[in-house]
Amino acid sequence: MRLDPNYTESNIFAELAASAERQYGAERAEALRGNLQHLARMMALVGERQLELDADAPDTSGIPERSEP
Amino acid sequence: MSHPTMLTASETVRLVHGGEVSVTGVVRSLLDRCQAHDGAIQAWATLDAEGALAAAAELDRLRANGARLPLHGVAVAVKDIIDVAGLPTIAGFAPFRERIARRDAAIVSALRAAGAVILGKAHTTQFAAGDPAPTRNPWNLERSPAGSSAGSAAAVAARMTPLALGTQTAGSVLRPAAFCGVLGYKPAYGWFDVDGVLPLCWSLDHIGLYTRAVEDMALAYGTLGGSTPPVTLPSGDVSATRFILLPEFLEMSDSEVAEHVAGVADRLREAGATVVERRLPEPFDHVFAVHQLIFAAESAAVHGANLSRYREHYGPRLRDALDAGTLLPASYVLHARRHRRRIARLMDGFLSETDALILPTVSTEACDLSETGDRRFQTLATLLGLPAISLPTGLSRNGLPLATQLIGPREGGMRLLDVARRVVDVVGQIGSPDLGD
């Protein structure tokens, strides 16, 4: 799935729903609809904010590597 | 002298040290209270009367031989995802009913070394996730105690124990504290070794504490953190304290909650504190989204193999969340983790201008038993590993607890407790629920 600021919540949901159907079947995918909608909303919010190529590396603890000057 | 079930942890230690009560007498009284009320409240997954009385007898012997331990005779409820040697760690999961821990979790070892008595294991939502525990709220048995550390918070509220251990990966220490009307403290990430604690999300899991008094929180937090006893809070004046009130959280709350927390801020201002209103440097919906993606991905990874093996034993909410989380693309999870570091840096700068942030702990009063409540407001401190405390500062029109959350700078764990004490000095805190005795 594309990590793209222009990729909308509905784009993301469609891909997640298709992935769920492939993995779990149509009935289970339908049962997961609410969870997938929530994830799609969260993914769209995170994805719309791009970071520079050389900006922060992933963190594992919430502890910043350096302080704001 | 108060009945032993009325004693705080600090009072218990003082009386045990002074020889005015025996540890055995205190523990027997607490066990009697558990027996009287746990049929209704269901705080305990495993109550270890035999083990607790044996430990109490040994602590009385040590006291007679001159020992004075920092938590001498303080009873503790341990959330049932934390190992206690010889007891099962069930975690609300039927296949684990016979999963007997061979050794204590690191924090349980530290509690025992400090003179605490493990009363037993407190109910949790399954694997500290979203399916409600059997526990009921001591303030109203038809309301939720929240989750996931439901039994721990309820046991402290019902005066079955003065101290309990919980854990938080989203809002599982702070929210039960708010719903049950006790103090809940989630120290900074990494405060205590999580060895012997079942994980839910490695980078979000925190150990936390429940008490009924700020002094008790300082005693337990300081002792477990290695402070030399006696652990006491420094004296301080609220007029020298700076707070930032976060209006976006009031806007997202029920009106009664918003009015209550705004009123707390007003009373602090009237007492001379500096309280300014300022919004977070990052929109909260984005902060929450970052938390949710990391939570979904890590919990799916933690539980993948176990879910395959025991699928039918998983609660429906957790099973659905794990199935959905498994589908998350790695690029989004890593992008969320990059944002987490960026937001943490912004927040450290924001917090450098204040002693504590003020916000509601939860957006509502305790909800009904089908849910565990709104976890959004607790995720700010969880995601960023910041110390946060929930204070039981009022009652709703329905007679249910309302709570104020304080979040402090990363390195200021004891400092936040000092600020909490100043807040309680000004606005007060509620007492215990009436259980009809």
Chai-1 contact restraints between the chains, C-beta under 6 A:
chainA,res_idxA,chainB,res_idxB,connection_type,confidence,min_distance_angstrom,max_distance_angstrom,comment,restraint_id
A,M1,B,P329,contact,1.0,0.0,6.0,A-B,restraint_1
A,L3,B,S331,contact,1.0,0.0,6.0,A-B,restraint_2
A,L3,B,H335,contact,1.0,0.0,6.0,A-B,restraint_3
A,L16,B,L327,contact,1.0,0.0,6.0,A-B,restraint_4
A,S19,B,L327,contact,1.0,0.0,6.0,A-B,restraint_5
A,L32,B,D320,contact,1.0,0.0,6.0,A-B,restraint_6
A,L32,B,D323,contact,1.0,0.0,6.0,A-B,restraint_7
A,L32,B,A324,contact,1.0,0.0,6.0,A-B,restraint_8
A,N35,B,D320,contact,1.0,0.0,6.0,A-B,restraint_9
A,N35,B,A324,contact,1.0,0.0,6.0,A-B,restraint_10
A,L36,B,A324,contact,1.0,0.0,6.0,A-B,restraint_11
A,L39,B,A324,contact,1.0,0.0,6.0,A-B,restraint_12
A,M42,B,A289,contact,1.0,0.0,6.0,A-B,restraint_13
A,M42,B,Q292,contact,1.0,0.0,6.0,A-B,restraint_14
A,M42,B,L293,contact,1.0,0.0,6.0,A-B,restraint_15
A,M43,B,Y332,contact,1.0,0.0,6.0,A-B,restraint_16
A,L45,B,H286,contact,1.0,0.0,6.0,A-B,restraint_17
A,L45,B,A289,contact,1.0,0.0,6.0,A-B,restraint_18
A,V46,B,A289,contact,1.0,0.0,6.0,A-B,restraint_19
A,V46,B,V290,contact,1.0,0.0,6.0,A-B,restraint_20
A,V46,B,L293,contact,1.0,0.0,6.0,A-B,restraint_21
A,V46,B,H335,contact,1.0,0.0,6.0,A-B,restraint_22
A,V46,B,A336,contact,1.0,0.0,6.0,A-B,restraint_23
A,L51,B,R338,contact,1.0,0.0,6.0,A-B,restraint_24
A,D56,B,R338,contact,1.0,0.0,6.0,A-B,restraint_25
A,D56,B,R341,contact,1.0,0.0,6.0,A-B,restraint_26
A,D56,B,R342,contact,1.0,0.0,6.0,A-B,restraint_27
A,P58,B,L334,contact,1.0,0.0,6.0,A-B,restraint_28
A,P58,B,R337,contact,1.0,0.0,6.0,A-B,restraint_29
A,P58,B,R338,contact,1.0,0.0,6.0,A-B,restraint_30
A,D59,B,R337,contact,1.0,0.0,6.0,A-B,restraint_31
A,D59,B,R340,contact,1.0,0.0,6.0,A-B,restraint_32
A,D59,B,R341,contact,1.0,0.0,6.0,A-B,restraint_33
A,T60,B,S203,contact,1.0,0.0,6.0,A-B,restraint_34
A,S61,B,Y189,contact,1.0,0.0,6.0,A-B,restraint_35
A,S61,B,S203,contact,1.0,0.0,6.0,A-B,restraint_36
A,S61,B,G385,contact,1.0,0.0,6.0,A-B,restraint_37
A,G62,B,Y189,contact,1.0,0.0,6.0,A-B,restraint_38
A,G62,B,R340,contact,1.0,0.0,6.0,A-B,restraint_39
A,G62,B,A344,contact,1.0,0.0,6.0,A-B,restraint_40
A,G62,B,L383,contact,1.0,0.0,6.0,A-B,restraint_41
A,G62,B,L384,contact,1.0,0.0,6.0,A-B,restraint_42
A,G62,B,G385,contact,1.0,0.0,6.0,A-B,restraint_43
A,I63,B,G385,contact,1.0,0.0,6.0,A-B,restraint_44
A,P64,B,R341,contact,1.0,0.0,6.0,A-B,restraint_45
A,P64,B,A344,contact,1.0,0.0,6.0,A-B,restraint_46
A,P64,B,R345,contact,1.0,0.0,6.0,A-B,restraint_47
A,P64,B,D348,contact,1.0,0.0,6.0,A-B,restraint_48
A,S67,B,D348,contact,1.0,0.0,6.0,A-B,restraint_49
A,E68,B,R345,contact,1.0,0.0,6.0,A-B,restraint_50
A,E68,B,G349,contact,1.0,0.0,6.0,A-B,restraint_51
